[in-house]
Amino acid sequence: MAALAWLGIPVVAGVIAVLWAAWAARPRRATGDGASLAEHERFLAAMERSTGSHRVPDGH
């Protein structure tokens, strides 16, 4: 009976490892392109506001 218990431990560990791997590899939910594009547009607008009014000298 002790040998059966020692064989059961790696089997249970293997099952847990397979379940964890399946959970870790599951496809992620999509956030949606609309929200991402809107966020990017807000970022670009903020960058233009912060750097658009100042010009860098040419150095000549």
Buried (B, 14 or more C-beta within 10 A) or exposed (E): EEEEEEEEEEEEEEEEEEEEEEEEEEEEEEEEEEEEEEEEEEEEEEEEEEEEEEEEEEEE
